[in-house]
Amino acid sequence: MTSGVTVMDECIDAFNEIKMGHQWQFIIYRLSDDLKSIVVEEKGPRRTSYDTFVDKLREAEAKKQCRYAVFDVNYVQNDMEKKKLVFFAWSPDSAAIKQKMIYASSLKALKNKLRGIQVEVQCNDVEDLRHEEVIEKCKDKYQ
């Protein structure tokens, strides 16, 4: 199922800035008010904590809305510091059905434009956003 939603160039530009230049810690994407395009809602500066990022997603949940996001995750594995770009599809249980449907049907369009995502996380509640869970997904050798 395709939604016909357009991914704006600013989404790709911001992703490339986080991927190649490490200019941001995170990017949060949302649907435009007319539900016809995906736009950048916010870019978080380097060294922004993961908890702050989660708080931003929870703000969308309070509005009963979904979001997409990318976070530049740093972790240690086998005594080596590593980084992975993690894509989040945040579709909280409390979100409106229409929101969930449009976000689900637009997901592939956005992911196809963001070349270099290393891990994907589908999140429906705050437990899915736990930092430890995300780190474990990053450490999975098959990711």
N, CA, C and O atoms as CSV, one atom per row, in Angstrom:
chain,resi,resn,atom,element,x,y,z
A,1,MET,N,N,0.851,-1.177,0.000
A,1,MET,CA,C,0.000,0.000,0.000
A,1,MET,C,C,0.894,1.237,0.000
A,1,MET,O,O,1.832,1.333,0.792
A,2,THR,N,N,0.609,2.153,-0.865
A,2,THR,CA,C,1.375,3.401,-0.935
A,2,THR,C,C,0.452,4.577,-0.648
A,2,THR,O,O,-0.717,4.569,-1.034
A,3,SER,N,N,0.976,5.571,0.020
A,3,SER,CA,C,0.146,6.691,0.457
A,3,SER,C,C,0.177,7.868,-0.503
A,3,SER,O,O,-0.683,8.745,-0.419
A,4,GLY,N,N,1.142,7.912,-1.411
A,4,GLY,CA,C,1.288,9.059,-2.290
A,4,GLY,C,C,1.936,10.247,-1.607
A,4,GLY,O,O,1.957,11.347,-2.160
A,5,VAL,N,N,2.464,10.039,-0.417
A,5,VAL,CA,C,3.133,11.098,0.337
A,5,VAL,C,C,4.519,11.335,-0.252
A,5,VAL,O,O,5.235,10.383,-0.565
A,6,THR,N,N,4.898,12.599,-0.403
A,6,THR,CA,C,6.195,12.985,-0.955
A,6,THR,C,C,7.207,13.186,0.167
A,6,THR,O,O,6.903,13.798,1.191
A,7,VAL,N,N,8.407,12.665,-0.039
A,7,VAL,CA,C,9.504,12.904,0.902
A,7,VAL,C,C,10.219,14.169,0.438
A,7,VAL,O,O,10.786,14.203,-0.655
A,8,MET,N,N,10.192,15.196,1.261
A,8,MET,CA,C,10.817,16.470,0.901
A,8,MET,C,C,12.342,16.344,0.907
A,8,MET,O,O,12.908,15.563,1.673
A,9,ASP,N,N,12.998,17.123,0.042
A,9,ASP,CA,C,14.464,17.091,-0.059
A,9,ASP,C,C,15.147,17.396,1.269
A,9,ASP,O,O,16.227,16.873,1.541
A,10,GLU,N,N,14.530,18.235,2.096
A,10,GLU,CA,C,15.128,18.575,3.389
A,10,GLU,C,C,15.323,17.335,4.265
A,10,GLU,O,O,16.229,17.298,5.097
A,11,CYS,N,N,14.475,16.325,4.077
A,11,CYS,CA,C,14.598,15.080,4.845
A,11,CYS,C,C,15.877,14.341,4.466
A,11,CYS,O,O,16.600,13.845,5.330
A,12,ILE,N,N,16.141,14.275,3.181
A,12,ILE,CA,C,17.339,13.598,2.678
A,12,ILE,C,C,18.580,14.397,3.055
A,12,ILE,O,O,19.587,13.824,3.471
A,13,ASP,N,N,18.512,15.710,2.910
A,13,ASP,CA,C,19.651,16.570,3.256
A,13,ASP,C,C,20.027,16.420,4.729
A,13,ASP,O,O,21.205,16.285,5.059
A,14,ALA,N,N,19.035,16.444,5.607
A,14,ALA,CA,C,19.305,16.310,7.045
A,14,ALA,C,C,19.907,14.945,7.350
A,14,ALA,O,O,20.820,14.834,8.167
A,15,PHE,N,N,19.394,13.904,6.692
A,15,PHE,CA,C,19.938,12.562,6.913
A,15,PHE,C,C,21.397,12.494,6.467
A,15,PHE,O,O,22.236,11.928,7.169
A,16,ASN,N,N,21.697,13.064,5.315
A,16,ASN,CA,C,23.090,13.060,4.844
A,16,ASN,C,C,24.004,13.843,5.783
A,16,ASN,O,O,25.175,13.497,5.944
A,17,GLU,N,N,23.480,14.882,6.395
A,17,GLU,CA,C,24.266,15.655,7.364
A,17,GLU,C,C,24.587,14.831,8.608
A,17,GLU,O,O,25.669,14.962,9.181
A,18,ILE,N,N,23.657,13.990,9.021
A,18,ILE,CA,C,23.915,13.152,10.195
A,18,ILE,C,C,24.795,11.959,9.819
A,18,ILE,O,O,25.623,11.509,10.611
A,19,LYS,N,N,24.603,11.457,8.604
A,19,LYS,CA,C,25.355,10.273,8.166
A,19,LYS,C,C,26.805,10.605,7.839
A,19,LYS,O,O,27.712,9.901,8.282
A,20,MET,N,N,27.033,11.644,7.085
A,20,MET,CA,C,28.386,11.938,6.609
A,20,MET,C,C,29.116,12.963,7.465
A,20,MET,O,O,30.329,12.868,7.653
A,21,GLY,N,N,28.390,13.931,7.977
A,21,GLY,CA,C,29.056,14.987,8.720
A,21,GLY,C,C,28.876,14.901,10.219
A,21,GLY,O,O,29.476,15.669,10.972
A,22,HIS,N,N,28.039,13.956,10.657
A,22,HIS,CA,C,27.730,13.817,12.085
A,22,HIS,C,C,27.378,15.173,12.694
A,22,HIS,O,O,27.805,15.509,13.798
A,23,GLN,N,N,26.578,15.948,11.935
A,23,GLN,CA,C,26.206,17.289,12.391
A,23,GLN,C,C,25.097,17.264,13.431
A,23,GLN,O,O,24.937,18.220,14.190
A,24,TRP,N,N,24.337,16.188,13.473
A,24,TRP,CA,C,23.189,16.111,14.375
A,24,TRP,C,C,23.258,14.818,15.176
A,24,TRP,O,O,23.884,13.846,14.755
A,25,GLN,N,N,22.611,14.820,16.326
A,25,GLN,CA,C,22.476,13.590,17.108
A,25,GLN,C,C,21.226,12.843,16.667
A,25,GLN,O,O,21.194,11.613,16.626
A,26,PHE,N,N,20.188,13.626,16.335
A,26,PHE,CA,C,18.949,12.990,15.887
A,26,PHE,C,C,18.204,13.897,14.921
A,26,PHE,O,O,18.441,15.102,14.846
A,27,ILE,N,N,17.294,13.272,14.187
A,27,ILE,CA,C,16.361,13.986,13.312
A,27,ILE,C,C,14.988,13.394,13.574
A,27,ILE,O,O,14.838,12.174,13.655
A,28,ILE,N,N,13.996,14.242,13.706
A,28,ILE,CA,C,12.619,13.771,13.821
A,28,ILE,C,C,11.861,14.271,12.601
A,28,ILE,O,O,11.895,15.453,12.261
A,29,TYR,N,N,11.176,13.332,11.953
A,29,TYR,CA,C,10.383,13.626,10.762
A,29,TYR,C,C,8.900,13.507,11.111
A,29,TYR,O,O,8.512,12.729,11.982
A,30,ARG,N,N,8.085,14.290,10.415
A,30,ARG,CA,C,6.637,14.209,10.604
A,30,ARG,C,C,5.943,14.442,9.270
A,30,ARG,O,O,6.555,14.890,8.301
A,31,LEU,N,N,4.671,14.132,9.243
A,31,LEU,CA,C,3.855,14.472,8.085
A,31,LEU,C,C,3.511,15.953,8.143
A,31,LEU,O,O,3.291,16.505,9.221
A,32,SER,N,N,3.467,16.585,6.992
A,32,SER,CA,C,3.054,17.990,6.923
A,32,SER,C,C,1.592,18.097,7.367
A,32,SER,O,O,0.879,17.096,7.437
A,33,ASP,N,N,1.167,19.304,7.661
A,33,ASP,CA,C,-0.198,19.513,8.150
A,33,ASP,C,C,-1.258,19.045,7.157
A,33,ASP,O,O,-2.339,18.615,7.559
A,34,ASP,N,N,-0.951,19.129,5.858
A,34,ASP,CA,C,-1.917,18.676,4.848
A,34,ASP,C,C,-1.783,17.180,4.547
A,34,ASP,O,O,-2.484,16.653,3.683
A,35,LEU,N,N,-0.878,16.497,5.264
A,35,LEU,CA,C,-0.656,15.045,5.145
A,35,LEU,C,C,-0.179,14.617,3.759
A,35,LEU,O,O,-0.388,13.472,3.357
A,36,LYS,N,N,0.462,15.533,3.024
A,36,LYS,CA,C,0.898,15.214,1.665
A,36,LYS,C,C,2.397,15.034,1.529
A,36,LYS,O,O,2.872,14.571,0.492
A,37,SER,N,N,3.155,15.395,2.565
A,37,SER,CA,C,4.608,15.253,2.468
A,37,SER,C,C,5.217,14.965,3.841
A,37,SER,O,O,4.620,15.236,4.883
A,38,ILE,N,N,6.424,14.407,3.799
A,38,ILE,CA,C,7.194,14.167,5.016
A,38,ILE,C,C,8.223,15.279,5.111
A,38,ILE,O,O,8.951,15.550,4.156
A,39,VAL,N,N,8.279,15.923,6.276
A,39,VAL,CA,C,9.164,17.064,6.500
A,39,VAL,C,C,9.996,16.831,7.762
A,39,VAL,O,O,9.694,15.952,8.570
A,40,VAL,N,N,11.041,17.632,7.910
A,40,VAL,CA,C,11.852,17.592,9.125
A,40,VAL,C,C,11.138,18.416,10.190
A,40,VAL,O,O,10.818,19.585,9.976
A,41,GLU,N,N,10.896,17.801,11.325
A,41,GLU,CA,C,10.305,18.530,12.449
A,41,GLU,C,C,11.392,19.152,13.322
A,41,GLU,O,O,11.273,20.296,13.759
A,42,GLU,N,N,12.448,18.387,13.567
A,42,GLU,CA,C,13.495,18.884,14.460
A,42,GLU,C,C,14.800,18.138,14.217
A,42,GLU,O,O,14.808,16.950,13.894
A,43,LYS,N,N,15.906,18.869,14.383
A,43,LYS,CA,C,17.244,18.277,14.346
A,43,LYS,C,C,17.886,18.560,15.692
A,43,LYS,O,O,17.940,19.707,16.135
A,44,GLY,N,N,18.371,17.512,16.341
A,44,GLY,CA,C,18.980,17.671,17.659
A,44,GLY,C,C,20.482,17.806,17.559
A,44,GLY,O,O,21.127,17.025,16.860
A,45,PRO,N,N,21.055,18.785,18.245
A,45,PRO,CA,C,22.504,18.991,18.185
A,45,PRO,C,C,23.277,17.795,18.744
A,45,PRO,O,O,22.747,17.009,19.529
A,46,ARG,N,N,24.538,17.675,18.326
A,46,ARG,CA,C,25.409,16.617,18.834
A,46,ARG,C,C,25.393,16.643,20.354
A,46,ARG,O,O,25.213,17.688,20.979
A,47,ARG,N,N,25.582,15.491,20.915
A,47,ARG,CA,C,25.644,15.290,22.371
A,47,ARG,C,C,24.290,15.437,23.058
A,47,ARG,O,O,24.222,15.465,24.287
A,48,THR,N,N,23.218,15.531,22.287
A,48,THR,CA,C,21.890,15.508,22.891
A,48,THR,C,C,21.675,14.108,23.448
A,48,THR,O,O,21.978,13.121,22.778
A,49,SER,N,N,21.163,14.017,24.647
A,49,SER,CA,C,20.999,12.707,25.280
A,49,SER,C,C,19.876,11.910,24.620
A,49,SER,O,O,18.965,12.464,24.005
A,50,TYR,N,N,19.976,10.598,24.770
A,50,TYR,CA,C,18.933,9.715,24.255
A,50,TYR,C,C,17.614,10.003,24.977
A,50,TYR,O,O,16.552,9.961,24.356
A,51,ASP,N,N,17.670,10.292,26.269
A,51,ASP,CA,C,16.454,10.594,27.032
A,51,ASP,C,C,15.743,11.833,26.489
A,51,ASP,O,O,14.514,11.870,26.437
A,52,THR,N,N,16.501,12.830,26.092
A,52,THR,CA,C,15.905,14.033,25.495
A,52,THR,C,C,15.203,13.676,24.186
A,52,THR,O,O,14.102,14.154,23.913
A,53,PHE,N,N,15.847,12.835,23.382
A,53,PHE,CA,C,15.257,12.356,22.132
A,53,PHE,C,C,13.928,11.641,22.404
A,53,PHE,O,O,12.929,11.906,21.735
A,54,VAL,N,N,13.921,10.743,23.378
A,54,VAL,CA,C,12.696,10.015,23.721
A,54,VAL,C,C,11.614,10.993,24.180
A,54,VAL,O,O,10.445,10.834,23.827
A,55,ASP,N,N,11.994,11.993,24.959
A,55,ASP,CA,C,11.023,13.004,25.397
A,55,ASP,C,C,10.375,13.700,24.204
A,55,ASP,O,O,9.182,14.001,24.232
A,56,LYS,N,N,11.149,13.954,23.167
A,56,LYS,CA,C,10.609,14.592,21.954
A,56,LYS,C,C,9.562,13.688,21.296
A,56,LYS,O,O,8.521,14.166,20.845
A,57,LEU,N,N,9.837,12.396,21.242
A,57,LEU,CA,C,8.864,11.464,20.669
A,57,LEU,C,C,7.619,11.370,21.548
A,57,LEU,O,O,6.505,11.241,21.041
A,58,ARG,N,N,7.807,11.434,22.843
A,58,ARG,CA,C,6.670,11.383,23.768
A,58,ARG,C,C,5.774,12.610,23.604
A,58,ARG,O,O,4.568,12.535,23.841
A,59,GLU,N,N,6.358,13.736,23.202
A,59,GLU,CA,C,5.550,14.937,22.934
A,59,GLU,C,C,4.571,14.667,21.795
A,59,GLU,O,O,3.426,15.116,21.838
A,60,ALA,N,N,5.017,13.940,20.784
A,60,ALA,CA,C,4.123,13.574,19.679
A,60,ALA,C,C,3.037,12.629,20.178
A,60,ALA,O,O,1.877,12.732,19.780
A,61,GLU,N,N,3.428,11.713,21.050
A,61,GLU,CA,C,2.456,10.777,21.619
A,61,GLU,C,C,1.359,11.535,22.371
A,61,GLU,O,O,0.184,11.180,22.282
A,62,ALA,N,N,1.741,12.560,23.098
A,62,ALA,CA,C,0.760,13.359,23.844
A,62,ALA,C,C,-0.254,14.017,22.903
A,62,ALA,O,O,-1.387,14.292,23.297
A,63,LYS,N,N,0.165,14.264,21.656
A,63,LYS,CA,C,-0.728,14.850,20.650
A,63,LYS,C,C,-1.447,13.774,19.838
A,63,LYS,O,O,-2.175,14.076,18.893
A,64,LYS,N,N,-1.227,12.490,20.229
A,64,LYS,CA,C,-1.810,11.335,19.526
A,64,LYS,C,C,-1.324,11.266,18.082
A,64,LYS,O,O,-2.091,10.982,17.162
A,65,GLN,N,N,-0.013,11.536,17.904
A,65,GLN,CA,C,0.582,11.545,16.572
A,65,GLN,C,C,1.758,10.578,16.486
A,65,GLN,O,O,2.365,10.215,17.494
A,66,CYS,N,N,2.056,10.179,15.279
A,66,CYS,CA,C,3.194,9.307,14.981
A,66,CYS,C,C,4.373,10.161,14.515
A,66,CYS,O,O,4.218,11.346,14.216
A,67,ARG,N,N,5.537,9.547,14.459
A,67,ARG,CA,C,6.734,10.208,13.943
A,67,ARG,C,C,7.673,9.156,13.367
A,67,ARG,O,O,7.578,7.970,13.682
A,68,TYR,N,N,8.578,9.618,12.518
A,68,TYR,CA,C,9.751,8.847,12.114
A,68,TYR,C,C,10.938,9.576,12.723
A,68,TYR,O,O,10.873,10.779,12.972
A,69,ALA,N,N,12.013,8.852,12.960
A,69,ALA,CA,C,13.194,9.510,13.519
A,69,ALA,C,C,14.446,8.712,13.188
A,69,ALA,O,O,14.382,7.519,12.891
A,70,VAL,N,N,15.582,9.393,13.245
A,70,VAL,CA,C,16.900,8.761,13.121
A,70,VAL,C,C,17.731,9.265,14.290
A,70,VAL,O,O,17.754,10.461,14.580
A,71,PHE,N,N,18.416,8.335,14.959
A,71,PHE,CA,C,19.304,8.698,16.067
A,71,PHE,C,C,20.662,8.072,15.803
A,71,PHE,O,O,20.751,6.900,15.435
A,72,ASP,N,N,21.709,8.844,15.989
A,72,ASP,CA,C,23.088,8.368,15.830
A,72,ASP,C,C,23.507,7.748,17.164
A,72,ASP,O,O,23.918,8.453,18.085
A,73,VAL,N,N,23.396,6.423,17.253
A,73,VAL,CA,C,23.621,5.700,18.507
A,73,VAL,C,C,25.096,5.357,18.666
A,73,VAL,O,O,25.720,4.794,17.766
A,74,ASN,N,N,25.637,5.704,19.817
A,74,ASN,CA,C,27.007,5.343,20.186
A,74,ASN,C,C,26.931,4.243,21.238
A,74,ASN,O,O,26.115,4.316,22.157
A,75,TYR,N,N,27.779,3.225,21.108
A,75,TYR,CA,C,27.792,2.136,22.082
A,75,TYR,C,C,29.154,1.458,22.050
A,75,TYR,O,O,29.969,1.710,21.162
A,76,VAL,N,N,29.386,0.597,23.030
A,76,VAL,CA,C,30.644,-0.137,23.116
A,76,VAL,C,C,30.346,-1.621,22.943
A,76,VAL,O,O,29.441,-2.166,23.576
A,77,GLN,N,N,31.128,-2.265,22.070
A,77,GLN,CA,C,31.007,-3.705,21.862
A,77,GLN,C,C,32.408,-4.269,21.707
A,77,GLN,O,O,33.199,-3.778,20.902
A,78,ASN,N,N,32.712,-5.299,22.479
A,78,ASN,CA,C,34.044,-5.912,22.450
A,78,ASN,C,C,35.139,-4.867,22.666
A,78,ASN,O,O,36.152,-4.853,21.968
A,79,ASP,N,N,34.913,-4.000,23.642
A,79,ASP,CA,C,35.867,-2.945,24.009
A,79,ASP,C,C,36.143,-1.948,22.888
A,79,ASP,O,O,37.158,-1.251,22.910
A,80,MET,N,N,35.249,-1.881,21.918
A,80,MET,CA,C,35.403,-0.927,20.813
A,80,MET,C,C,34.192,0.005,20.782
A,80,MET,O,O,33.051,-0.434,20.920
A,81,GLU,N,N,34.462,1.303,20.599
A,81,GLU,CA,C,33.372,2.255,20.436
A,81,GLU,C,C,32.824,2.134,19.023
A,81,GLU,O,O,33.577,2.094,18.050
A,82,LYS,N,N,31.495,2.078,18.928
A,82,LYS,CA,C,30.850,1.945,17.625
A,82,LYS,C,C,29.696,2.927,17.527
A,82,LYS,O,O,29.220,3.462,18.527
A,83,LYS,N,N,29.257,3.151,16.280
A,83,LYS,CA,C,28.120,4.026,15.994
A,83,LYS,C,C,27.238,3.333,14.967
A,83,LYS,O,O,27.724,2.644,14.071
A,84,LYS,N,N,25.952,3.528,15.113
A,84,LYS,CA,C,25.015,3.059,14.098
A,84,LYS,C,C,23.888,4.071,13.970
A,84,LYS,O,O,23.454,4.674,14.951
A,85,LEU,N,N,23.430,4.238,12.749
A,85,LEU,CA,C,22.266,5.086,12.493
A,85,LEU,C,C,21.017,4.224,12.641
A,85,LEU,O,O,20.811,3.264,11.898
A,86,VAL,N,N,20.199,4.585,13.606
A,86,VAL,CA,C,19.003,3.810,13.924
A,86,VAL,C,C,17.774,4.590,13.466
A,86,VAL,O,O,17.600,5.763,13.798
A,87,PHE,N,N,16.932,3.910,12.699
A,87,PHE,CA,C,15.684,4.494,12.210
A,87,PHE,C,C,14.553,4.034,13.122
A,87,PHE,O,O,14.418,2.843,13.403
A,88,PHE,N,N,13.746,4.976,13.580
A,88,PHE,CA,C,12.611,4.675,14.445
A,88,PHE,C,C,11.311,4.980,13.716
A,88,PHE,O,O,11.152,6.053,13.133
A,89,ALA,N,N,10.393,4.037,13.753
A,89,ALA,CA,C,9.026,4.270,13.299
A,89,ALA,C,C,8.182,4.320,14.574
A,89,ALA,O,O,7.829,3.280,15.130
A,90,TRP,N,N,7.864,5.519,15.028
A,90,TRP,CA,C,7.154,5.736,16.286
A,90,TRP,C,C,5.673,5.860,15.992
A,90,TRP,O,O,5.206,6.865,15.457
A,91,SER,N,N,4.943,4.809,16.354
A,91,SER,CA,C,3.506,4.762,16.128
A,91,SER,C,C,2.843,4.344,17.440
A,91,SER,O,O,2.456,3.187,17.604
A,92,PRO,N,N,2.715,5.286,18.371
A,92,PRO,CA,C,2.201,4.932,19.696
A,92,PRO,C,C,0.777,4.394,19.636
A,92,PRO,O,O,-0.020,4.784,18.783
A,93,ASP,N,N,0.481,3.496,20.557
A,93,ASP,CA,C,-0.849,2.891,20.612
A,93,ASP,C,C,-1.948,3.943,20.705
A,93,ASP,O,O,-3.061,3.721,20.229
A,94,SER,N,N,-1.644,5.077,21.310
A,94,SER,CA,C,-2.644,6.131,21.508
A,94,SER,C,C,-2.877,6.997,20.264
A,94,SER,O,O,-3.796,7.816,20.249
A,95,ALA,N,N,-2.063,6.825,19.236
A,95,ALA,CA,C,-2.197,7.658,18.028
A,95,ALA,C,C,-3.515,7.374,17.307
A,95,ALA,O,O,-4.059,6.272,17.375
A,96,ALA,N,N,-4.004,8.386,16.624
A,96,ALA,CA,C,-5.238,8.249,15.854
A,96,ALA,C,C,-5.044,7.221,14.736
A,96,ALA,O,O,-3.963,7.124,14.156
A,97,ILE,N,N,-6.077,6.473,14.446
A,97,ILE,CA,C,-6.011,5.413,13.433
A,97,ILE,C,C,-5.560,5.964,12.078
A,97,ILE,O,O,-4.725,5.354,11.409
A,98,LYS,N,N,-6.107,7.112,11.671
A,98,LYS,CA,C,-5.727,7.696,10.378
A,98,LYS,C,C,-4.231,7.994,10.352
A,98,LYS,O,O,-3.565,7.741,9.348
A,99,GLN,N,N,-3.699,8.533,11.454
A,99,GLN,CA,C,-2.259,8.800,11.560
A,99,GLN,C,C,-1.469,7.508,11.349
A,99,GLN,O,O,-0.537,7.459,10.547
A,100,LYS,N,N,-1.855,6.480,12.073
A,100,LYS,CA,C,-1.134,5.203,11.987
A,100,LYS,C,C,-1.144,4.662,10.560
A,100,LYS,O,O,-0.127,4.172,10.069
A,101,MET,N,N,-2.282,4.751,9.908
A,101,MET,CA,C,-2.403,4.220,8.546
A,101,MET,C,C,-1.516,4.994,7.574
A,101,MET,O,O,-0.817,4.389,6.761
A,102,ILE,N,N,-1.537,6.308,7.649
A,102,ILE,CA,C,-0.729,7.114,6.726
A,102,ILE,C,C,0.757,6.907,6.992
A,102,ILE,O,O,1.545,6.785,6.054
A,103,TYR,N,N,1.139,6.869,8.260
A,103,TYR,CA,C,2.554,6.648,8.586
A,103,TYR,C,C,3.005,5.267,8.129
A,103,TYR,O,O,4.098,5.126,7.580
A,104,ALA,N,N,2.183,4.253,8.347
A,104,ALA,CA,C,2.552,2.895,7.927
A,104,ALA,C,C,2.703,2.809,6.411
A,104,ALA,O,O,3.623,2.162,5.912
A,105,SER,N,N,1.803,3.458,5.683
A,105,SER,CA,C,1.855,3.366,4.224
A,105,SER,C,C,2.934,4.262,3.612
A,105,SER,O,O,3.280,4.095,2.443
A,106,SER,N,N,3.465,5.203,4.382
A,106,SER,CA,C,4.514,6.108,3.888
A,106,SER,C,C,5.914,5.685,4.316
A,106,SER,O,O,6.905,6.249,3.851
A,107,LEU,N,N,5.995,4.711,5.186
A,107,LEU,CA,C,7.268,4.287,5.765
A,107,LEU,C,C,8.294,3.897,4.710
A,107,LEU,O,O,9.440,4.344,4.760
A,108,LYS,N,N,7.895,3.081,3.775
A,108,LYS,CA,C,8.832,2.593,2.757
A,108,LYS,C,C,9.380,3.736,1.904
A,108,LYS,O,O,10.560,3.741,1.551
A,109,ALA,N,N,8.533,4.691,1.576
A,109,ALA,CA,C,8.975,5.825,0.751
A,109,ALA,C,C,10.110,6.579,1.432
A,109,ALA,O,O,11.085,6.955,0.782
A,110,LEU,N,N,9.988,6.800,2.741
A,110,LEU,CA,C,11.038,7.515,3.464
A,110,LEU,C,C,12.290,6.652,3.587
A,110,LEU,O,O,13.393,7.122,3.311
A,111,LYS,N,N,12.131,5.412,3.994
A,111,LYS,CA,C,13.302,4.540,4.171
A,111,LYS,C,C,14.075,4.368,2.871
A,111,LYS,O,O,15.302,4.274,2.894
A,112,ASN,N,N,13.389,4.324,1.753
A,112,ASN,CA,C,14.075,4.183,0.462
A,112,ASN,C,C,14.935,5.399,0.130
A,112,ASN,O,O,15.910,5.280,-0.612
A,113,LYS,N,N,14.589,6.551,0.663
A,113,LYS,CA,C,15.352,7.781,0.405
A,113,LYS,C,C,16.536,7.942,1.357
A,113,LYS,O,O,17.493,8.650,1.046
A,114,LEU,N,N,16.470,7.289,2.507
A,114,LEU,CA,C,17.509,7.432,3.533
A,114,LEU,C,C,18.487,6.270,3.425
A,114,LEU,O,O,18.365,5.276,4.141
A,115,ARG,N,N,19.443,6.399,2.537
A,115,ARG,CA,C,20.435,5.344,2.303
A,115,ARG,C,C,21.478,5.336,3.411
A,115,ARG,O,O,22.143,6.343,3.654
A,116,GLY,N,N,21.618,4.190,4.084
A,116,GLY,CA,C,22.636,4.075,5.123
A,116,GLY,C,C,22.072,3.793,6.505
A,116,GLY,O,O,22.814,3.794,7.486
A,117,ILE,N,N,20.780,3.554,6.595
A,117,ILE,CA,C,20.197,3.164,7.881
A,117,ILE,C,C,20.719,1.771,8.214
A,117,ILE,O,O,20.691,0.872,7.373
A,118,GLN,N,N,21.194,1.599,9.440
A,118,GLN,CA,C,21.806,0.336,9.825
A,118,GLN,C,C,20.913,-0.523,10.708
A,118,GLN,O,O,21.049,-1.747,10.716
A,119,VAL,N,N,20.010,0.091,11.442
A,119,VAL,CA,C,19.115,-0.628,12.348
A,119,VAL,C,C,17.751,0.046,12.277
A,119,VAL,O,O,17.656,1.269,12.168
A,120,GLU,N,N,16.697,-0.765,12.341
A,120,GLU,CA,C,15.337,-0.231,12.347
A,120,GLU,C,C,14.621,-0.686,13.608
A,120,GLU,O,O,14.748,-1.835,14.031
A,121,VAL,N,N,13.867,0.230,14.201
A,121,VAL,CA,C,13.117,-0.080,15.410
A,121,VAL,C,C,11.679,0.384,15.215
A,121,VAL,O,O,11.427,1.559,14.948
A,122,GLN,N,N,10.741,-0.547,15.350
A,122,GLN,CA,C,9.319,-0.218,15.340
A,122,GLN,C,C,8.903,-0.005,16.785
A,122,GLN,O,O,9.100,-0.888,17.620
A,123,CYS,N,N,8.332,1.147,17.092
A,123,CYS,CA,C,7.992,1.496,18.473
A,123,CYS,C,C,6.510,1.813,18.592
A,123,CYS,O,O,5.976,2.655,17.870
A,124,ASN,N,N,5.857,1.117,19.523
A,124,ASN,CA,C,4.445,1.370,19.773
A,124,ASN,C,C,4.173,1.888,21.179
A,124,ASN,O,O,3.098,2.424,21.451
A,125,ASP,N,N,5.143,1.728,22.069
A,125,ASP,CA,C,5.021,2.282,23.416
A,125,ASP,C,C,6.414,2.604,23.940
A,125,ASP,O,O,7.421,2.280,23.310
A,126,VAL,N,N,6.453,3.241,25.094
A,126,VAL,CA,C,7.721,3.731,25.629
A,126,VAL,C,C,8.700,2.588,25.917
A,126,VAL,O,O,9.913,2.795,25.877
A,127,GLU,N,N,8.196,1.404,26.202
A,127,GLU,CA,C,9.079,0.255,26.447
A,127,GLU,C,C,9.908,-0.077,25.204
A,127,GLU,O,O,11.060,-0.497,25.313
A,128,ASP,N,N,9.322,0.112,24.038
A,128,ASP,CA,C,10.040,-0.156,22.785
A,128,ASP,C,C,11.177,0.833,22.562
A,128,ASP,O,O,12.070,0.586,21.751
A,129,LEU,N,N,11.145,1.948,23.278
A,129,LEU,CA,C,12.163,2.995,23.128
A,129,LEU,C,C,13.294,2.877,24.145
A,129,LEU,O,O,14.208,3.703,24.157
A,130,ARG,N,N,13.237,1.864,24.991
A,130,ARG,CA,C,14.268,1.725,26.028
A,130,ARG,C,C,15.655,1.687,25.396
A,130,ARG,O,O,15.896,0.949,24.441
A,131,HIS,N,N,16.558,2.489,25.939
A,131,HIS,CA,C,17.911,2.617,25.394
A,131,HIS,C,C,18.618,1.270,25.342
A,131,HIS,O,O,19.303,0.967,24.364
A,132,GLU,N,N,18.460,0.466,26.374
A,132,GLU,CA,C,19.113,-0.844,26.427
A,132,GLU,C,C,18.661,-1.735,25.269
A,132,GLU,O,O,19.464,-2.461,24.684
A,133,GLU,N,N,17.379,-1.673,24.948
A,133,GLU,CA,C,16.839,-2.476,23.842
A,133,GLU,C,C,17.436,-2.032,22.506
A,133,GLU,O,O,17.783,-2.858,21.662
A,134,VAL,N,N,17.548,-0.742,22.334
A,134,VAL,CA,C,18.109,-0.204,21.087
A,134,VAL,C,C,19.578,-0.598,20.957
A,134,VAL,O,O,20.025,-0.977,19.875
A,135,ILE,N,N,20.330,-0.509,22.055
A,135,ILE,CA,C,21.745,-0.905,22.034
A,135,ILE,C,C,21.869,-2.381,21.665
A,135,ILE,O,O,22.740,-2.750,20.878
A,136,GLU,N,N,21.012,-3.220,22.222
A,136,GLU,CA,C,21.058,-4.654,21.894
A,136,GLU,C,C,20.803,-4.883,20.405
A,136,GLU,O,O,21.449,-5.729,19.787
A,137,LYS,N,N,19.871,-4.140,19.836
A,137,LYS,CA,C,19.624,-4.266,18.393
A,137,LYS,C,C,20.849,-3.838,17.594
A,137,LYS,O,O,21.159,-4.428,16.559
A,138,CYS,N,N,21.540,-2.815,18.075
A,138,CYS,CA,C,22.756,-2.353,17.396
A,138,CYS,C,C,23.856,-3.406,17.460
A,138,CYS,O,O,24.626,-3.565,16.513
A,139,LYS,N,N,23.927,-4.117,18.565
A,139,LYS,CA,C,24.977,-5.116,18.753
A,139,LYS,C,C,24.711,-6.407,17.985
A,139,LYS,O,O,25.624,-7.199,17.756
A,140,ASP,N,N,23.475,-6.611,17.596
A,140,ASP,CA,C,23.119,-7.828,16.867
A,140,ASP,C,C,23.931,-7.895,15.584
A,140,ASP,O,O,23.868,-6.987,14.756
A,141,LYS,N,N,24.687,-8.960,15.419
A,141,LYS,CA,C,25.585,-9.056,14.257
A,141,LYS,C,C,24.844,-9.118,12.932
A,141,LYS,O,O,25.435,-8.893,11.876
A,142,TYR,N,N,23.566,-9.419,12.981
A,142,TYR,CA,C,22.805,-9.515,11.734
A,142,TYR,C,C,22.176,-8.192,11.325
A,142,TYR,O,O,21.546,-8.116,10.270
A,143,GLN,N,N,22.328,-7.166,12.120
A,143,GLN,CA,C,21.728,-5.869,11.793
A,143,GLN,C,C,22.589,-5.115,10.826
A,143,GLN,O,O,22.246,-4.000,10.433
